[in-house]
Amino acid sequence: MAKFEECLQRLEKIVQELEKGEVPLEKSLTLFEEGMQLSASCRKELEQAEGKVEILLKQNGKLQAEPFEPVTEKAPGRR
């Protein structure tokens, strides 16, 4: 998961640079574009990892693995 952590660290540095407000407009746009690409990459890796997560349930005194099903925003009746 080193790639994810590297992307996240780079993304944090970009945010810090942009928040300072000392970067010229052209460089700000370049940094913003890179940040959006990193954000999409991180999101994709998280979604892939989420699919591999398993929840352990204790049934009849034994731990049983079940696939993790994330709650989506589209889930009806959950408010």
C-alpha positions in Angstrom: 0.0 0.0 0.0 3.1 2.2 -0.3 1.8 3.8 -3.5 -1.4 5.0 -1.8 0.6 6.5 1.1 3.0 8.2 -1.4 0.0 9.6 -3.3 -1.6 10.9 -0.1 1.6 12.6 1.1 2.1 14.3 -2.3 -1.5 15.4 -2.2 -1.0 16.9 1.3 2.0 18.8 0.1 0.1 20.2 -2.9 -2.8 21.3 -0.6 -0.3 23.0 1.7 1.4 24.9 -1.2 -2.0 26.0 -2.6 -3.2 27.1 0.8 -0.2 29.4 1.3 -1.3 31.4 -1.7 2.2 32.3 -2.7 2.3 30.1 -5.9 1.8 31.9 -9.3 -1.5 31.2 -11.0 -0.1 29.0 -13.8 1.7 26.8 -11.2 -1.4 26.7 -9.0 -3.4 25.3 -12.0 -0.7 22.7 -12.6 -0.7 21.7 -8.9 -4.5 21.6 -8.8 -4.6 19.3 -11.9 -1.9 17.0 -10.3 -3.9 17.0 -7.1 -7.1 16.0 -8.8 -5.3 13.1 -10.5 -3.8 11.9 -7.2 -7.1 12.2 -5.5 -8.7 10.0 -8.2 -5.9 7.5 -7.9 -6.2 7.3 -4.1 -10.0 6.9 -4.4 -9.6 4.0 -6.9 -7.1 2.3 -4.6 -9.4 2.7 -1.6 -12.3 1.2 -3.6 -10.2 -1.8 -4.6 -9.1 -2.3 -1.0 -12.7 -2.0 0.2 -13.7 -4.9 -2.0 -11.2 -7.1 -0.2 -12.2 -6.2 3.3 -14.0 -8.9 5.2 -16.1 -8.5 8.3 -15.7 -11.2 10.9 -18.9 -12.3 12.5 -19.2 -14.4 15.6 -21.8 -17.1 14.9 -22.2 -20.2 17.1 -19.0 -19.4 19.0 -16.9 -19.3 15.7 -15.6 -16.4 13.7 -16.9 -16.5 10.2 -15.7 -14.2 7.4 -18.2 -12.5 5.2 -17.6 -10.1 2.3 -17.8 -6.4 3.2 -20.6 -4.6 1.6 -20.2 -0.8 1.8 -23.2 1.3 2.4 -23.7 3.4 -0.7 -25.4 6.8 -0.9 -28.0 5.2 -3.2 -29.2 2.8 -0.5 -33.0 3.3 -0.2 -34.5 4.0 3.2 -31.3 5.0 5.0 -31.6 8.5 6.3 
